[in-house]
Amino acid sequence: MGIEQKLGSMGIVTARLEDVINWSRTNAMWPMLFGLACCAIEMMSSQAANYDMSRFGMELMRASPRQSDLMIVAGRVSRKMAPVLRRLYDQMPEPKWVIAMGDCASCGGVFNNYAIVQGVDEVVPVDVYVAGCPPRPEALIHGILTLHEKVRGEHLKDYA
């Protein structure tokens, strides 16, 4: 007995185009590998078998900005690294999203000096902030799920 017999006469499925596109965007996000400090270890461990981010459609971290649509900034950003971060962000295709992972990426952390950017939102627009020093992989996964909720509520006219 195949699925055709179980469906009966249900041959049409209706959905809004926005909902289908946003569903596909959330289930196929490709994060870019951009670890700068100790938060990068926690970001890498969220890809390991214990947490397995592949269940959210994030099979592997991309090394190229042209193949990714999610930038996870993990760690402190120095003034010298800020132009590189912006260039990589500009090379990402639209639509693109940014997660600031950790206190250093969110607000500079304990590094209150001239060499560290006091929040990555000075360089690129941030969609979700993940707090912690360093945040656990569970916190990063919660931040990704929060971003998924945000993406599901987006409208196509915002990109036109």
N, C-alpha and C positions, 0 to 999 in steps of 0.2 A: 504494500500500500504506500503510494508516494504522496508527496505533498499536494499534488493536483487533486486527489480524491478528498483530502481533508479540507481544502479551501472551499469546495462547493462551487457556488456561482459568483464568488467574490473575484471579479476580474479587474476591478478598478480600485486604485488607491489614490486618494487625493491628499495633497499637502501643499503648503505655501512654499514657493520657491526660496524665499528667505530662510525658512526653517531648514530646508534640505541643504542649502549651501552652508549655513552656519553649523549644522550637524557635521557635514563633511570637513569643515575647517577645524572643528574641535577634535575630531577623531583622526586627523592626519597632520598634526603640528610637528614640525621638524625643528628641534632646538639646535642652536648654534653653540659649539664648544667655545666658551669664553670664560675660563676660570683664571682669576688673578691672584688669589691668596688661599687661605685655609678653607674658605667656603667651597672651593672647587673640589676638595676631597669629599665633602658631604654631597655635592652635586653628582659626583661620579658614583658614589655609593647608592644614590637613588636609582641608578640604572642597573644595579646588581640584582641578584636573584631574590634577596630578601624583600625588596620594595618593588622592583620590576615595573618601570615606567612604560614598558612596551604594551601593557594592558590598556594604556591611554592612547595608543597609536604612535608613541615616540620610541621607535625601535632603536635608534642610535643617534648620537650627537653628530651633527654635521660640522665639518671643518671649513666649509666654504659658505660665505654669506649668501651666495646666489642660490643655494639649495636649501635655505632655512627661512622660516618665517617667525621664529621665536628666539629672542636673544635673552639668555639668562646671564646677567652680570653678577658673577659670584666673587666678591672680594673688593678690596679697596682699589680705587682708580686714581692713579697719580696724574698730575697736570701734564706730564709727558705722554701718558697713555691716552688721554682724553681725545686728541685728534684722531688717533687710530680707531678708537671706539666709535667715534662719529662717522668715520669713513666706512667702517664695516656696516654700521646701521644704514647708511645711505645706499650701500650696495645690495641690501636685502630687498626682495620683491615685495610689492604691496599685496595684500595687507600684511602688516608686521606688528609684532607685539614685543614688549620688554618686561622682564621680571627682574627687579633689584633684589638680589639674594644676600641677606646678612646686613648687619648694622653698618658696616663700612660702606657698602654700596648704597644704602638708604640715606645715611646722614653723616658719613665720615667716621663713625664709630669712635674709638678712643684716640684716633689720629686727628687731633684738632691743630693742624699746622698748615703752612702755605703750600706744601708739596702734594697734599691729598685733596681731591675734589670732595667737597662737603655735600655729597649726594649726587648720584649719577644722573638725577633729573636736571642738573645743570647742563648736561651734554646731550642726552636723548630723552624723549618723553617716556615715562614709566607707566605701565598699566597696573602692575601689582607689586606691592612691597612684601617681602618675607622677612620677618624680624628674627633676631637671634644672633648669637656670636659664638660659634657658627651655628646656623639653624640646622636642626636635624633633617634627615631626608623626609620624614613625615611632614614637616613644615613646608618643604618645597613642593611636595605632592599636593598639600592643601592649597598652596599658592597657585599651582597649575589648575586645580579644580575650580578655584575662584576665577581664574582667567577664562576657563571654559564657560562658566556662567555668564561672564561679561560678553564673550564672543557670541553666545547663543542669543543674546538680546540686541545685537547690532543690526542695523538696517542697511540695505544695499545702497540706498540713496546717499549714505555717508561717504561712499567711495567714488561717487560719480563726480 
